[in-house]
Amino acid sequence: MNVTEKILKIYQDCKGREPFSEWIGTLTVRDRARVLARLDRVETGNIGDCRSVGEDVHELRFHFGSGYRVYYGETDNTLVLLCGGDKASQKKDVKKAETYWRDYIRRTI
């Protein structure tokens, strides 16, 4: 089985705002460390529990805290971290992630 390493990039809107960074900053130190450890594994190609949520946006699912989610888009071997949330705000977060992904594609391609 071939494992492809991934490059992680944090989405930044046209005003320089980084929704993912803002979200992860709200987590407890312990939960933030667990999310970042998972992202380290993602970089090595071990993505783990994830699924498509529509419009080329995917979610990494975390089974601790309040069911955290990290939303990302993928182009080539790069995962663009769009935003984060939890199970309770999932529908709203998916819509935001889709908007951020469209903006990213529009401004970079």
Residue frames as a rotation matrix with the C-alpha (Angstrom) as fourth column:
MET 1
0.582 0.813 0.000 0.00
0.813 -0.582 0.000 0.00
0.000 0.000 -1.000 0.00
ASN 2
-0.451 -0.713 0.536 1.39
0.704 -0.654 -0.277 3.38
0.548 0.253 0.797 -1.02
VAL 3
0.407 0.492 -0.770 0.96
0.839 -0.534 0.103 6.22
-0.360 -0.688 -0.630 1.43
THR 4
0.003 -0.344 0.939 1.22
0.709 -0.661 -0.244 9.70
0.705 0.667 0.242 -0.04
GLU 5
-0.538 -0.252 -0.805 2.46
0.778 -0.516 -0.358 12.45
-0.325 -0.819 0.473 2.22
LYS 6
0.433 0.773 0.463 0.27
0.839 -0.533 0.106 15.53
0.329 0.343 -0.880 2.35
ILE 7
-0.814 -0.531 0.234 1.07
0.432 -0.824 -0.366 19.21
0.387 -0.197 0.901 2.59
LEU 8
0.129 0.857 -0.500 -1.17
0.986 -0.166 -0.031 21.11
-0.109 -0.489 -0.866 4.99
LYS 9
-0.815 -0.257 0.519 -2.03
0.361 -0.926 0.109 24.71
0.453 0.277 0.848 4.24
ILE 10
-0.400 0.689 -0.604 -4.29
0.698 -0.198 -0.688 27.01
-0.594 -0.697 -0.402 6.26
TYR 11
0.015 0.540 0.842 -6.93
0.904 -0.367 0.219 28.89
0.427 0.757 -0.494 4.28
GLN 12
-0.602 -0.161 -0.782 -6.75
0.495 -0.844 -0.207 32.66
-0.627 -0.512 0.588 4.53
ASP 13
0.442 0.827 0.347 -9.55
0.831 -0.231 -0.506 34.87
-0.338 0.512 -0.790 3.26
CYS 14
0.249 -0.336 0.908 -9.00
0.713 -0.571 -0.406 38.09
0.655 0.749 0.097 1.29
LYS 15
0.716 0.032 0.697 -8.76
-0.343 -0.853 0.392 40.06
0.608 -0.520 -0.600 4.56
GLY 16
-0.317 -0.948 -0.003 -6.09
-0.547 0.185 -0.817 37.78
0.775 -0.257 -0.577 6.00
ARG 17
0.135 0.477 0.869 -8.46
-0.977 0.211 0.036 35.99
-0.166 -0.853 0.494 8.39
GLU 18
-0.669 -0.364 -0.648 -7.78
-0.453 0.891 -0.032 32.30
0.589 0.272 -0.761 9.09
PRO 19
0.306 0.913 0.270 -11.00
-0.811 0.102 0.576 30.62
0.498 -0.395 0.772 10.26
PHE 20
0.545 -0.147 -0.825 -9.22
0.259 0.966 -0.002 27.36
0.797 -0.213 0.565 11.10
SER 21
-0.543 -0.835 -0.089 -6.62
0.402 -0.166 -0.900 29.13
0.737 -0.524 0.426 13.25
GLU 22
-0.470 0.464 0.751 -9.34
-0.714 -0.700 -0.015 31.11
0.519 -0.544 0.660 15.01
TRP 23
0.600 0.765 -0.233 -11.28
-0.516 0.593 0.618 27.92
0.611 -0.251 0.751 15.76
ILE 24
0.310 -0.513 -0.800 -8.34
0.496 0.805 -0.325 25.88
0.811 -0.296 0.504 17.02
GLY 25
-0.679 -0.585 0.444 -7.42
0.003 -0.607 -0.795 28.76
0.734 -0.539 0.414 19.31
THR 26
-0.007 0.776 0.631 -10.73
-0.855 -0.332 0.399 28.30
0.518 -0.537 0.666 21.14
LEU 27
0.565 0.218 -0.796 -9.99
0.015 0.962 0.274 24.69
0.825 -0.167 0.540 22.14
THR 28
0.909 -0.316 0.273 -8.54
-0.283 0.015 0.959 23.62
-0.307 -0.949 -0.076 25.45
VAL 29
0.043 -0.983 -0.179 -4.80
-0.972 -0.083 0.221 23.01
-0.232 0.164 -0.959 25.47
ARG 30
-0.429 -0.186 0.884 -5.37
-0.233 0.968 0.091 19.26
-0.873 -0.167 -0.458 25.65
ASP 31
0.507 0.699 0.505 -7.91
0.355 0.364 -0.861 19.15
-0.786 0.615 -0.064 22.79
ARG 32
0.774 -0.306 -0.554 -5.76
-0.601 -0.629 -0.492 21.45
-0.198 0.714 -0.671 20.65
ALA 33
-0.284 -0.939 0.196 -2.79
-0.832 0.343 0.437 19.12
-0.477 -0.038 -0.878 21.17
ARG 34
-0.215 0.273 0.938 -4.88
0.167 0.956 -0.241 16.12
-0.962 0.105 -0.251 20.13
VAL 35
0.855 0.518 -0.017 -6.11
0.107 -0.208 -0.972 17.86
-0.507 0.830 -0.233 16.96
LEU 36
0.502 -0.737 -0.453 -2.57
-0.855 -0.501 -0.134 18.95
-0.128 0.455 -0.881 16.07
ALA 37
-0.405 -0.616 0.676 -1.25
-0.494 0.769 0.405 15.42
-0.769 -0.170 -0.616 16.68
ARG 38
0.299 0.599 0.743 -3.85
0.413 0.621 -0.666 14.10
-0.860 0.506 -0.062 14.24
LEU 39
0.938 0.035 -0.344 -2.83
-0.259 -0.588 -0.766 16.72
-0.229 0.808 -0.543 11.69
ASP 40
-0.058 -0.998 0.007 0.78
-0.882 0.055 0.468 15.53
-0.468 0.021 -0.884 12.07
ARG 41
-0.352 -0.004 0.936 -0.41
0.111 0.993 0.045 12.03
-0.929 0.120 -0.349 11.14
VAL 42
0.743 0.662 0.100 -2.37
0.232 -0.114 -0.966 13.45
-0.628 0.741 -0.238 8.20
GLU 43
0.521 -0.618 -0.589 0.85
-0.794 -0.605 -0.067 14.98
-0.315 0.502 -0.805 6.84
THR 44
-0.549 -0.757 0.354 2.40
-0.585 0.651 0.484 11.51
-0.597 0.058 -0.800 6.74
GLY 45
-0.686 0.349 -0.638 -0.55
-0.548 0.329 0.769 10.27
0.478 0.878 -0.035 4.67
ASN 46
-0.765 0.434 -0.476 -2.52
0.599 0.751 -0.277 8.70
0.237 -0.498 -0.834 7.51
ILE 47
-0.651 0.549 0.525 -5.75
-0.319 -0.825 0.467 10.67
0.689 0.136 0.712 7.15
GLY 48
-0.962 0.270 -0.041 -7.90
0.164 0.454 -0.876 8.39
-0.218 -0.849 -0.481 9.30
ASP 49
-0.241 0.969 0.053 -11.62
0.867 0.239 -0.437 8.95
-0.437 -0.059 -0.898 9.85
CYS 50
-0.721 0.048 -0.691 -12.82
-0.254 -0.947 0.199 11.37
-0.645 0.319 0.695 7.19
ARG 51
-0.180 0.674 0.716 -15.63
0.841 0.483 -0.243 11.75
-0.510 0.559 -0.654 4.69
SER 52
-0.855 -0.001 0.519 -16.84
0.373 -0.697 0.613 14.00
0.361 0.717 0.596 1.91
VAL 53
-0.406 0.747 -0.527 -19.46
0.563 -0.250 -0.788 16.53
-0.720 -0.616 -0.319 2.97
GLY 54
0.590 0.683 0.431 -20.11
0.724 -0.210 -0.657 18.03
-0.358 0.700 -0.618 -0.48
GLU 55
0.989 -0.118 0.087 -18.71
-0.044 -0.804 -0.593 20.51
0.140 0.583 -0.800 -3.02
ASP 56
0.362 -0.918 -0.162 -15.19
0.218 0.252 -0.943 19.05
0.906 0.306 0.291 -2.81
VAL 57
-0.083 -0.323 0.943 -15.08
-0.860 -0.454 -0.231 19.64
0.503 -0.830 -0.240 0.95
HIS 58
0.080 0.002 -0.997 -14.21
0.258 0.966 0.023 16.86
0.963 -0.259 0.077 3.38
GLU 59
0.558 0.074 0.826 -14.24
-0.723 -0.445 0.528 16.55
0.407 -0.892 -0.195 7.14
LEU 60
-0.560 -0.655 -0.507 -11.78
-0.054 0.639 -0.767 14.95
0.827 -0.403 -0.393 9.52
ARG 61
0.560 0.815 0.146 -13.80
-0.275 0.017 0.961 13.50
0.781 -0.579 0.234 12.38
PHE 62
-0.654 -0.729 0.201 -12.53
-0.368 0.075 -0.927 13.43
0.661 -0.680 -0.317 15.93
HIS 63
0.241 0.751 -0.614 -14.03
0.218 0.575 0.789 11.16
0.946 -0.324 -0.026 18.56
PHE 64
-0.372 -0.260 -0.891 -13.36
0.928 -0.076 -0.365 13.26
0.027 -0.963 0.270 21.63
GLY 65
-0.964 0.101 -0.245 -14.55
-0.050 -0.977 -0.206 16.59
-0.260 -0.187 0.947 22.98
SER 66
-0.103 0.988 -0.116 -17.87
-0.324 -0.144 -0.935 17.53
-0.940 -0.059 0.335 21.44
GLY 67
0.377 0.193 0.906 -17.23
0.651 0.641 -0.408 15.57
-0.659 0.743 0.116 18.25
TYR 68
0.060 -0.438 -0.897 -14.80
-0.297 -0.866 0.403 17.99
-0.953 0.242 -0.182 16.65
ARG 69
0.654 0.094 0.750 -14.59
0.679 0.365 -0.637 18.34
-0.334 0.926 0.175 12.88
VAL 70
-0.243 -0.673 -0.699 -11.91
-0.106 -0.698 0.708 19.90
-0.964 0.246 0.098 10.70
TYR 71
0.755 0.589 0.288 -13.06
0.281 0.106 -0.954 20.84
-0.592 0.801 -0.085 7.21
TYR 72
-0.260 -0.912 -0.318 -10.66
-0.175 -0.279 0.944 20.83
-0.950 0.301 -0.087 4.28
GLY 73
0.886 0.325 -0.332 -10.40
-0.377 0.085 -0.922 20.93
-0.271 0.942 0.198 0.52
GLU 74
0.188 -0.838 0.511 -7.79
0.203 0.543 0.815 18.99
-0.961 -0.050 0.272 -1.42
THR 75
0.912 -0.046 -0.407 -5.81
-0.404 -0.268 -0.875 19.86
-0.069 0.962 -0.264 -4.49
ASP 76
0.185 -0.825 -0.534 -3.02
-0.435 0.419 -0.797 17.56
0.881 0.380 -0.281 -5.64
ASN 77
-0.078 -0.281 -0.957 -1.23
0.661 0.704 -0.260 16.53
0.746 -0.652 0.131 -2.42
THR 78
-0.925 -0.235 0.300 -2.23
-0.013 -0.768 -0.641 19.65
0.381 -0.596 0.707 -0.50
LEU 79
-0.038 0.902 -0.430 -4.98
0.938 0.180 0.295 19.75
0.344 -0.392 -0.853 2.10
VAL 80
-0.645 -0.063 0.762 -6.27
-0.026 -0.994 -0.104 23.26
0.764 -0.086 0.640 2.69
LEU 81
-0.569 0.415 -0.710 -7.61
0.822 0.282 -0.495 23.53
-0.005 -0.865 -0.501 6.25
LEU 82
-0.353 0.541 0.763 -10.71
0.360 -0.674 0.645 25.69
0.863 0.503 0.043 5.96
CYS 83
-0.150 0.367 0.918 -12.36
-0.816 -0.570 0.094 25.78
0.558 -0.735 0.385 9.37
GLY 84
-0.862 -0.105 -0.495 -13.33
0.163 0.869 -0.467 23.65
0.480 -0.483 -0.732 12.33
GLY 85
-0.161 0.845 0.509 -16.34
-0.849 -0.381 0.365 22.99
0.503 -0.374 0.779 14.46
ASP 86
-0.858 -0.040 0.512 -18.20
-0.349 0.776 -0.525 20.25
-0.376 -0.629 -0.680 16.25
LYS 87
-0.801 0.561 0.209 -21.11
0.597 0.723 0.347 17.93
0.043 0.403 -0.914 15.66
ALA 88
-0.064 0.845 -0.530 -23.64
0.717 -0.330 -0.614 20.47
-0.694 -0.420 -0.585 16.98
SER 89
0.222 0.104 -0.969 -22.63
-0.314 -0.934 -0.172 23.15
-0.923 0.343 -0.175 14.45
GLN 90
-0.409 -0.537 0.738 -21.92
0.391 0.627 0.674 20.76
-0.824 0.564 -0.047 11.58
LYS 91
0.323 0.594 0.737 -24.50
0.920 -0.013 -0.393 22.00
-0.223 0.805 -0.550 9.04
LYS 92
0.964 0.015 -0.265 -23.47
0.002 -0.999 -0.051 25.62
-0.265 0.048 -0.963 9.50
ASP 93
0.174 -0.984 -0.029 -19.77
-0.333 -0.087 0.939 24.73
-0.927 -0.154 -0.342 9.43
VAL 94
-0.177 -0.185 0.967 -20.12
0.729 0.635 0.255 22.74
-0.661 0.750 0.022 6.20
LYS 95
0.752 0.512 0.416 -21.75
0.659 -0.560 -0.502 25.74
-0.024 0.651 -0.758 4.49
LYS 96
0.779 -0.543 -0.314 -18.93
-0.387 -0.810 0.441 27.99
-0.494 -0.223 -0.841 5.68
ALA 97
-0.102 -0.872 0.479 -16.32
0.007 0.481 0.877 25.48
-0.995 0.093 -0.043 4.52
GLU 98
0.164 0.232 0.959 -17.91
0.918 0.321 -0.234 25.27
-0.362 0.918 -0.160 1.07
THR 99
0.980 0.193 0.050 -17.87
0.199 -0.933 -0.298 29.07
-0.011 0.302 -0.953 0.81
TYR 100
0.475 -0.874 -0.104 -14.23
-0.479 -0.356 0.802 29.21
-0.738 -0.332 -0.588 1.90
TRP 101
-0.136 -0.526 0.839 -13.27
0.431 0.731 0.529 26.48
-0.892 0.434 0.127 -0.57
ARG 102
0.572 0.398 0.717 -14.96
0.817 -0.201 -0.540 28.27
-0.071 0.895 -0.441 -3.48
ASP 103
0.958 -0.251 -0.140 -13.13
-0.238 -0.965 0.107 31.46
-0.162 -0.069 -0.984 -2.49
TYR 104
0.176 -0.947 0.268 -9.80
-0.239 0.223 0.945 29.63
-0.955 -0.231 -0.187 -2.26
ILE 105
-0.023 -0.132 0.991 -10.24
0.796 0.597 0.098 28.06
-0.605 0.791 0.091 -5.70
ARG 106
0.826 0.422 0.374 -11.36
0.563 -0.652 -0.507 31.35
0.030 0.630 -0.776 -7.25
ARG 107
0.877 -0.470 -0.095 -8.35
-0.431 -0.859 0.277 33.23
-0.212 -0.202 -0.956 -5.89
THR 108
0.082 -0.927 0.366 -5.67
-0.438 0.296 0.849 30.60
-0.895 -0.230 -0.381 -6.52
ILE 109
-0.237 -0.150 0.960 -6.56
0.626 0.732 0.268 29.07
-0.743 0.665 -0.080 -9.87
